[in-house]
């Protein structure tokens, strides 16, 4: 692959079920925050990787590499290299874009199912949901965000504090954040995130600011589970809309949680996903 080496690890390599490959969010937020999903390794191998530009993978200084097509190709090469003839895909946030693009454009064989958690399949719906949440924040927080966006002072202490206020309500509501979430933030590939998305979850200035994948959903034929949470940036309403576009798909909404509902509601999430993957495997036997 152009650009450098990509890091991966396999948990439960000897487990008998079809493996599940984790597609992390961002772009640029590495795999660490998905570590609670190691719990699935009792049934099947669980594979994590850090996409190029973040975490434990190489971090080239070349913005031409930061495209959806290149990340789709990276996924295809990783799958081929690990000989994942049959595999489940679990995407979170940006990882759902990657999963849908890969399955829709490459038409790969051997995809047993897809789990799309906190799905980010429409930039307009994502930003609209986030702006609705922003309108419920304290007035001084809203002002700090609007002022910084107008002046493009995204590194200002006021903007960063306002961003954190939003994140503590809609990204991860646990206090303090668990170590796996903190490590992901510390290992963020910021150049990738800024180039493709923007300076925060709710300020889209990059190449993905106009993306729209809802039209691809009707062409997906593998079993799909959508998950979202009560306070998720991927709002329950929007996630139910995606679900409505894919007849036969399943959906689960977690109460009292947000975007990292797999961390906040770990046992419930793992059980929901474990049961779904088992059903999908039974259909493929």
C-alpha positions, -999 to +999 in steps of 0.1 A: +000+000+000+012+035-007+021+057+023+035+032+048+028+003+071-005-004+088-006-019+123-031-047+133-037-072+161-058-103+164-075-113+197-088-148+201-071-161+169-080-197+178-117-191+183-139-210+159-164-184+147-160-163+116-138-133+125-150-097+130-129-069+117-132-035+135-133-003+115-126+026+138-139+062+136-124+096+127-109+095+102-079+095+125-092+082+158-073+049+163-087+016+175-080+019+213-115+030+222-129-002+206-109-024+229-140-034+250-151-054+219-123-078+227-151-095+247-164-109+215-132-130+212-148-159+232-167-168+201-146-156+172-113-138+163-115-101+168-092-080+145-083-044+152-062-022+130-052+015+129-058+031+096-028+049+080-021+082+096-030+075+132-024+053+163+003+027+158+004+029+120+028+051+100+019+088+097+031+101+064+029+138+057+011+136+024-025+148+022-030+131-012-033+098+008-063+109+027-091+098+005-120+074+009-108+053-020-074+048-005-089+038+029-112+014+011-082-001-008-063-003+026-092-024+040-092-046+009-055-052+011-056-059+049-084-084+044-065-102+016-032-102+036-049-118+066-068-143+044-102-133+058-123-153+033-153-150+055-156-119+078-180-097+096-174-059+095-180-038+125-178-001+117-181+028+142-188+064+131-164+070+101-159+033+101-195+029+089-187+050+058-157+028+051-178-004+055-206+008+033-182+021+006-162-011+006-192-034+003-210-012-022-182-004-045-160-035-043-189-061-041-166-084-021-174-120-015-175-135+020-189-106+040-210-124+066-227-093+080-221-056+089-226-038+122-230-001+117-226+017+151-232+054+155-236+055+117-223+086+098-238+080+064-249+115+056-229+147+063-260+169+062-279+147+087-249+144+109-242+181+111-280+188+115-282+165+145-251+180+161-264+215+156-296+205+173-276+192+203-255+224+203-287+245+206-293+228+240-259+236+254-253+266+277-254+300+259-218+308+267-207+274+252-228+281+220-213+316+217-177+303+221-184+279+193-200+304+169-174+330+176-145+306+170-161+293+138-166+328+125-130+338+132-117+303+124-098+303+158-103+265+163-072+263+185-085+288+210-090+277+247-126+289+245-134+267+215-116+237+229-134+240+262-168+242+243-159+212+222-151+192+254-185+202+269-202+188+238-181+156+237-189+148+274-226+149+265-226+133+231-194+113+225-187+096+259-208+104+290-186+084+314-167+105+340-138+102+339-133+088+304-120+053+304-084+047+295-092+033+261-111+064+251-083+087+265-056+068+246-076+072+213-077+110+218-040+111+227-031+091+196-054+110+172-041+115+137-051+151+136-039+159+100-061+131+086-091+144+107-086+180+097-082+172+060-111+149+057-136+162+083-127+192+103-117+207+137-146+191+157-175+166+154-199+194+145-177+216+123-172+200+089-147+218+067-129+189+050-134+166+020-162+147+036-183+177+044-208+169+016-208+131+015-240+112+012-242+074+012-279+068+019-284+059-017-261+029-014-280+012+014-306-003-009-279-023-027-266-040+004-276-077+006-258-089+037-273-088+072-269-054+088-274-043+124-276-005+131-269+007+166-272+042+182-279+057+216-302+082+232-277+110+232-256+098+202-243+123+176-258+097+152-292+104+166-318+076+170-341+094+146-314+095+119-303+059+125-339+047+123-341+065+089-311+046+077-327+014+090-358+022+070-338+023+038-325-012+042-354-037+045-345-067+067-319-048+086-320-047+124-316-018+149-309-014+186-310+019+205-292+021+238-308+042+266-287+067+286-257+065+263-240+084+235-217+079+206-194+055+225-223+033+236-202+002+231-181+016+261-209+031+281-232+000+278-205-025+273-223-057+284-255-048+266-237-039+234-215-070+234-246-092+239-266-075+212-237-078+187-228-113+198-264-125+192-265-107+158-232-122+146-244-157+156-276-153+137-257-141+106-233-170+109-262-195+110-275-180+078-241-186+061-238-222+071 
